[in-house]
Amino acid sequence: MHRHWAAVAVAAWGVATATPARSAMPEDYADLTLEQLLKIEITSAAKRPESIENTPAAVFVLTNEDIRRMGARSIPEALRMVPGLNVAQITASSWSISSRGFNGRFANKLLVLIDGRTVYTPLFSGVYWDRQDTLLEDVERIEVIRGPGAALWGANAVNGVINVITKHARDTRGGFLSAGAGSNDEIRGEGRYGGSLGENGHYRVYGKAFSEGSRAGNDGVGGADDWRSARAGFRVDLSEPGGDTWHVQGGSFSSVVGDGYVGPTLTAPYSERLEVDGEVAGHFVLGSWSRELSAGNQVEMRMYYQRDALVDPRVEEERDTVDVEALHRFAVGDRHRIVWGAGGRYSRDNLSESFAVDFEPDSDDLYLINAFAQDTLQFFGGDVEVTAGTKVEYNSYTGLEIQPSVRGIWHLDDRNSTWAAVSRAVRTPSRAENDLDIAAIVIPPTAGGLPSVVRFIGDPSVTSEDLLSLEAGYRWQADRNLSFDVAAFYNFYDRLVSSTAGTPFAASSDGTSYVVVPLDTANDDEADVYGLEVVGNWRPAESLRLQGWYAFLQTDYAQSADSNHQVAARSLWDVTPTVTLDATARYVSEIDVNDTDAYVELGVRLAWRPVPNLELAITGQNLLHSERLELNGDAVAGTISTKAERSVFGSVSLKF
């Protein structure tokens, strides 16, 4: 643990003692018109650069300016303003984030990448959001694709893809320091320094650390979700005169994460409220190489190694992951743009066991190999584009999986376009669904009887969940400062993983006898999910930008149905050349499946730049409620959710 904090101290010392240099900032997105914003190039939808307006998918981009001006201090906070995403905070460190339904702490149908590094965990096919962090000042943009991305990104890119893309090192030359404090004992500090390496290279190093106090629990008792974390990292970018480019980055973090939960016991009262501090640490290194063979003809290779470790009374986990990918982009004549590639991933874990949580086996090797190909064809002088492709994967759980997609976009004129897509995607089983045995609750005995332990039991015969998705959308650029984007979808899910009651049997632990009531894992569920997402952008004046969106989601199971509505509005106002005032408002309807009430919330940020490179800011969040619950915790893990509280955070940032 101490060596990770030492790494942050070394990085901070490097920032403080480095020779000052003028920052070389990328283009300021705040100065672009809405028409120009639609021409921002993204890579997540096609694994090649293409403009937002030319993408046949429901796509949304958060720029660095967006993230800074909403006062976000973490990636999940920034994602709140993405249309169609379901974002809810469960505790200070845990979040539930999903696209187009199936939200919860262990949401498992959304693929998340940071600079191309996949950060989902095979343990439950989801994301540990407390581990996914970086210096937000260095994030260039966050690309969010709502809808399947499996034809390019593979299994688990079922309902969407989030790709966090950091800035090239040449765009972060010079220094950056920021410090802040706020309510709930929140303290933050971060710094970065970047410079040149000879004539063709650039680098940066950064460090950040923060501490947050605990919040009130939804059980009426003070929460135990205090959180302390430190992180350090680097990035190097090199370009050779011959056309080769090299990129290397790495990082290390360490956190102490507080958590409160209700654990089962075999003695009266058959449950206990526990408060624990888990220790989480991780390291990664990523390298890539690319070469421009000719105009429009490029090859790339990327490889990363990642190690994660968790120490918690319920489960201990160590995981090592190696991932490699190669791809080739080229054009054939004037009509075909092709991208194809292959890759593989290997992951090995070691897991502990306790009365409540057991994995069998306690160590396992997971692997997959894949290949993909995609061709974009142009018709009618480029007014119509059709993209067809598929990804073929072989994994150690279910064997061969094929995930095709066909997408098309029709540019009706310079300001109107419509698109449609049909896709198949799968979510491969997680380690938990195959091998986990977890005690959820203990039912007290009746007179003369034995206590009953309800256990969720995995099954190695579980197969992949299957999705057939139909999507369509329309984009209208009314004028250079007004635009609308509409997306609709209908998703058919088959073989969804569920729990089925099994035959009870007797067992004992430490001399205490009890009855096990098994809930066996099986592919017994199916669902239809459909919805609508509408986004509007308006810039009525050079100094004011307004954005609003509405998302409707309907989920129909055989036994039940649930609907959800979300509305959000945002304003970015340059009050003067040195003062900005920004506000966000959100409405989220009630969530029946999690017994969570509807709410309306407001956030405001006021910033002042007395000189160009110095910013003073104050951010208020959750201003309409002293405290409220966003989402009840997962019943299986026994998590005690804590309440989002009204907060104020002040910060000072300096570039030099």
N, C-alpha and C positions, 0 to 999 in steps of 0.2 A: 504493500500500500504506500509506504513512504517514498518509494522510488518514483511513483507516478506524480506525486506532489512536487518532488524535486525536479522532475522534467518541466513542470509548469514554471517553477521558479527560474530555471535556466532560460526558458523561452522569454519570460518577462524581463530578465536581466539583459538578454540580447536586444530586446526592443528598446529598453531604456538607454543603453550605451552605444547604440549604432549611430553612425554618422547621418544626420538629417539629409533628406533629399526630397525634392518636390514630387508629390503624388502624380502619377499619370492615370487620370480617371477615364473610364470608358464613356461612351456617349451617354448623356443624361436622359433617361427615359422620360423624365418629367417634362422635357421640352418638346416631346413628339406630339403630333396631332393623333387623334384616334385612327385616322387613315394610315398613318405611319406605323402605329402600334400593331396594326393587323399585318404589317409586312415584316415584323420581327421573325427571324428564322428560328425554328425549333427542330429538334432531332428525335424526340421520343416517339413520334408517330410513325416514322418511316426509316429510322436509323440512317438518315441522310438529312442535310439541311433543307427545309422547305418553310415557306411563310405560313402564318396562321391562317390567312385567308384562303390558302390553297390546300388545306389539310382536310381530308374527308373523315373527320372524327370530331367528337365533342371535346374541344381543347381549350384550356385556360392557362394563362401564364401570369405568375406573380413576379414582377421585376424587383430588383434590389430597392428601387425607390418605393414600391408598394410596401415591401416588408418593413422598411425603415419608418415610413410615415404612419403605419398602423400601430407602431410601438411594440411590435412582436419581439419577444425575447427568446423564442424557441420555434422550431419548425412547426410543431402542431398548432401553436398560436397563429402563425402565419396562414395555415391552411383553413382557418375558420372562414375566410372570405372567398373560398373557392366554390363556385356554384355546384350544387349537387353532391358535395362531400358532406357526410355526417361526421361531425367532430364534437366530441364531448370529453371533458376532463373528469376522471374518476377519483384520483387522488392527486397530490402535488406532482407526482412523477409518472403516473399512469394515465394513458389516454385511450379512447376508443375512436378509431378513424376508419371509415369505409366509404366506398363509392357505390351508390345505387343499392343500398340495403345491407342487411345482415351485420349490423353494427354490434359491437360488444368489446370487452377487454381483449378477447382472443379472436377478433375479426381476422379472417383468413383468406380473403378473396381480392386483396389489393397488393400489387407489387411495388416496392419502394426501392429506389436506387439513389446513390449519391455519387456523382461523377462516374456513372456506369457500374458502380459496385453494388450488388444486390445485398440488401440489409435485412431481408426477412429471415426468420429463424425456422429451420426444419422441425424444431421442437413442437410448434403448434401451427406452422404455416402462416404466422403473422409477424408483427413487428414489435420489438421492445422500443417504444418511442422515447423512453428516458435515455437510451444509449445513442440515439441518432441526433447528433449535435455537431455544430461547427461554428465558426465565427460568422454570424449572419452578415456582417459588413462585407465579407468576401464572397457571398452568394450572388452570382450574376442574375439568376432567375430560377424559378421552380416551375417546371412544365408538368401539367396535370392532364392526363388523358382519361376522360370518363368513358368507360366501356371497355370491351376486351382488347387486349394487346398481345394475346398469346401467339399470334402468327409470327411475331418478331421476338418477343421476350420470353415466351414459353409458359410452362405451367405456373399457376398462381397469379398470372396477370389476367384474372377472370373479369373483374368488374372495373379495373382501371390500373393506371400506371402513374406513379409520382416520381419524377426525376429531378433531383436537386443538383444544379450545375453551378460550380464555383468559378470564379473569375480566373482567367489566364494570369500567370504571375507578372506579366508585363503591365497589367492593369492595377497592380497593387504595390507599385514602387513607392517608397517613402514609408512614413510611420503612421500609426493609428493607435490611439489610446482612448479608452472609455471606462468610466466608472459610474456606478449608480447605487441608490439605496431606496427602499420603499417600505410600505407597510408589510405586516406579517414577517418582520425580521429579514427581509430580502436584501442581500448585498451582492453586488456583481462587479467584476473587474475583468478587463480583457485588453489585449494589445497585439499588434502585428507590425512587422517591419519587412520590407521587400526591397530588392535592388537588382542590379544587373550582374550577369556572369559573362564576362568577356563581351564580344560583339553580338552574339546570337543567343544568349541565355538570360533567364531571369529566375528569381527565387523569392520566396517569402517564408517566414516562420511566424507562428502565432501561439498565444496561450490565453486561456480564460478560466475563470473559477467563479463559483457562486454558492450561496447558501440561502435556504428558505426555511422558515419555521413551519410548524404543523398547523393544520386547519381543523375546524370542528367536524366531528364525525356525524354521520346521519343516524347513529344510534343514540344520540343525545350525550355522548361522552366526548371529551376532547380527543382530537385525532392524534395519530402517531406518524404522520407522513412527512416529517421534516426531511430535508434533502440537502446534501452537500456534494459538489462535484468539481473536478478539475480536469482540464484537457489541454494538450499541446499538439502541434502538428506543423507540417512543412509542405511546400510544393515547389518543384523545379520544372521549368519548361525550357527546352532547347530546340533551336531550329538550325539545321545545317544548310549551307548554300546549295547542296545537291537536291534538296527537296525533302529530306528526312526531318521529321519532328519527333522529339522525345518528351515524355511527360512522366514524372515520378512524384508521388505524394505519399504521406504516411501520417499516422497519428496515434496517440495513446490517451486513454482516459481512465479515471478512477472515481467511483462514487460510493457514498454511503446513503442508502435509501431506506427511510423509515416506512413501516407498513403496519397497519392494524388489521387483524382478521379474526374470524371466529373459527376455532379448530375443534374437531370432534374428539371426544374422550369416551372411554368405556365405563367410566364411573360417574355417578351423579355430580353435577346436573347434566352430564353427557355432552357438554360443550364448554369452551372457555374462550374468553376474549384475550387475545395475545397481541403484544406490541413487540416488533422485532426490528432490527437494523440489518438489512442485507448489504453485502459488499459486492460491488460489480466493477469489473475492470475489463478493458479491451485494448487491442492494438491492431493496426492494419498497415500494410504497405501495398501500393498499387503502382504499376508501371504500364506505359503504353508506347507504341511506336506506330508511325504512319508514314506513308510515302505517296507522293503524287506522281504516278507513272506517266500520265499525260492529262490534258484537260478533261475533267469529268471521269478520270480513271484513277482510283485511289485504293490502297490496301491499308489495313489497320490490324494491329494485334494488341491485346490487353490481357494483363494477368494480375491477380491480387491474392494476397494471403491475409487471413483474418483470424484472430484468436479472441475468444470471449470466455469470461469466467464469472460465475455467480456463486456466492456463498450465502445460503439462507437456511433457517431451521427446517423449512419444508422440503427443499430440494437443493442440491448442489450440482452445478453443471460446468463442465469444461468442454469447449468446442473449438476445433481447428477446421478451417475451410480454405481450400485452394480452388480458384476459378480461373479459367483461361478461355479466350475467345479470339477468333480471327474472322475478319469480314472483308469483302471486296465490293466496291461500288464502281459501276461503269455504265456507259451508254452504248446502245446499238442503233446506229442511224439517228434519225431525228425523233423517233417515236418511242423507243424503249429506254427506260432507266432501270437498271437491275442492281439489286443488292443481294448478296448471298454470303453465307458464312457457316462456321461450325464452332463448337466449343464443348466444354465439359466442366463439371464441378465435383469435388470430393469433399466430404465432411465427415469428421469423426468426433463422437461425443463420449463423455464419461459422466454418468449421473449417479447420485447417491439415492438412498431410500430411507423412509421413515414409516411409522404406522399409517400416516395419512397418504403418503405418496410413494409409489413404487413403480420402477420401470424394469421390465424383463425382456431382453437382457439389459444390464446396466451400462453396457458400452456397445456401440454399434457404428458401422461404416455405412454412409449413404453416398450414392454417386448417381450422376446422370451424364449422358452424352447427347448432343443435339446437333442438328443441322437445319438451316432455314434458307429459303429463297423467296424473293419477291420481285415482281416486274410491274412497273407503272407504264401504261400505254397511253399515248395521246391521240385524240381524234379531233377532227374539225378544227385544225389549226391550234390545238391546245385548249379549246373551250371545254372539252370533255376529257377527263382523265379517269382511267380504270386501273386500280391496283389489285393484283391477285397474288397471293402467296400462302405459304404454310410453314409451320415448324414441325419437325419430327424429333421426338425425344425418346430416349430409353432410360428409365430410372429403375432404381433397385427395389421399389415397392410394387409398381404395377406394370412394369415392362414398357411396351411400345405405346406412345401416345402421338396422335396426329391432330394438329390444330390449324385448320385452314381459315382463310378470310378473303372476302372480296369486297372492295370499297370503290365507290365512284363519286366524282364531283363534277357538276355541270355549272360552268360560269355563264349565267344567263346574259349578263352584260358586265360592265365595269363595276357595278355596285351591288349586284345580286348573284347569289350562287346557292345551289342546293346540293346536298350529298346524301348518300345512303350506304348501308353496309350490312352484310350478313357474316357472322363469325361463329366458329366453334372454339370453346376454350374448356380446359379441365383444371381442376385443383387436385393435385396428387395428395394422398394421405400424409398426415404428419406423423412424427415419431410418437406423439401422445395417442393418436387415434389407433395406432398399431399396437403399442406396448405399455400404455399407462394403466395403472390400477390405483384409483384415488378414492379415498373415503370422503364423501361429501358431508353427510350428516349421520348422527346416531339417534335412532328412535328409542326413547326410554321404554323399558320393559313394562308389560302389564303384570298384574299380580301373579307372582310365581314364575314368570317367564324370563326370557333373556333379552338383553338389548339387541336391536337390529341395526346393522351398519349398512347404509346405502352406499354402494361403491360403483363408480363408473369404470368399466373394464374395456380396454382396447381389444381390437381383433386384427391380427395380421392379414386376414382375408379381405379387409375393407378395400374397395376399389376407388378410383377417382370419381369426384363429382363432375358432372357434365353440364355445360351451358351451350344453348343455341340462342344467339342474340340477333335481333333485328333492330337496326337503328336508322334514323333519318334526321336531317337537319336543314336549316335555312339560315343564311346570313344576308343581312341587308345593311349596306353602308349608305345611309340616307344622304349624308353629305360628309365633308371632311371632319366634322366634329360630332356626329351622331351615328350610332350603329346599334344593331340588334342581332342577337344570336339565339336561335331556338333549336333545341334538340329533343327528340322523342325516342323512346325505346320500348321494346317488349322482349323480356328475357324468359326463356323456358329452362328451368333447372331440373335435372334428373339425377337420381342416385345421391341425393344430399345425405350427408352423414347425420345419423340420429341415434338415440339411445332407446333400446327395447328391453322391457322387463324380462329377466331370466328366471331360472328356478332357484329359490333360496337354498342355502346350504349352511351347515354348522362350521364354525372355526373357533380358534382360540388364540390369544396373545398374552404372554406373560402370565399364564395361569388363569386368565379370564375368558370364559366362554361367551360366544355371541352368535347371532345369526347374520349371515351376509345376504343382503338383498341386491343381487347384481343388476346393473343396467348395462346391457351389452351394446357395443358399438356396431352399427350396421348401416347399409346404404338404403334406408327404407323411406326417405322423404323425397318429395318433389314440390316445386313451387313455380308459380308464374309471378313475375315482377314487371311492372310497367310504370312509366313515369314521363314527366315533362320538365324541361329546364329552360328558362327564359332569362337572358342576360341583356341588359341595356347599358350603353355608355353614352354620356353626353358631356360635351365641353362647351357650356354656354358662354364662357369668357376665357381669355388667355390665362387668367389667374384661378380658374375654378374648374374642377373635373368631378362629375357625378357618376356613380355607378350603382346599379341595383340589379337584383336577381331574385327569381322565384323558382323553387323546385318542389315538385309533387312526386310522391313515391307511393305506390300501392303494392303490397305483398300479399299474395293469396296462397295459403297452404290448403291441403285437403280438409284440415280440421279447423282452421282459423284464418282470419284476414286482419291486416293492419295497414293503416295509411299514415303518411307523414307529410307535413308541409313545412317549408322553410322559406323565409323572406329575409333579405339583407339589403341594406342601403349604405352607401359610403360617399363621403365628400372629402375632397382634397382642395384646400383653399390657401392660395398664396396671398395672405392679408397684405403684406408689403414685400419688397424684395428680400427682406431678412427675417420675416415672421411667417410661419405657417400654422394653420389650425385645421386639424383633420378629425373626422368623426366617423364612427361605424355603429350601425344599429342592426340588431338581429332578432328575428322571431323564430322559435322552434316549437312545433306543436308537441302535444303529449306523446309519450312513447309507451303504449300499453304493455308491450312485452316486457319492459323493464320497470313498469310502474313508476314512470318519471313524469312529472307535471310539465305543462307547457310554460315557456317563459319568453319575456322580451328583455333585451339587454342593450346597454349603450357603452361605448368607449370613446374617449376624447384624448387627443394629443396636441399640445401646444409647444412649438419649438421656435427658438430665436438664435440667429447667427449674427452676433455682433461684429465678427470678422469672418471672412470666407471659410476658414478652416476650423472654426470653433462653433460647436452647437450645444446649446443648453435646452433640455427638453423635460417636460413633465407629462406623464401619461396616466390617465384614470381609466380603470377597467371595472366592469360589473357595477356601474354607477347607479343602477336602478334598484339594487337589492343589497342589503347588508350581508346576506348570505343566501345561497340557494343550491339545490342539488341539480347537477347536470345529467347524471346517469347512475343508476344503482350498479354496484359492483357485481362481479361474476359469482353466482351462487355456488358453483362447484369449488372455486378456490376460497370461498368464504371472505372475500375482500370486504372491508368496511369502507364504503365510499365516504369521501369528505366533501365539504361544501365549498363551492366557489364563493369568495368573499370580495366585497368592495375593496379596491386597492388603489393606491397612488404610488407612482414610481418616478423618481427624478434622476436624470443622468446628465453627464457632461462628456462630450466627445471632441477629440482634437486630432487633426491630421497635420502632418509636417513632412 
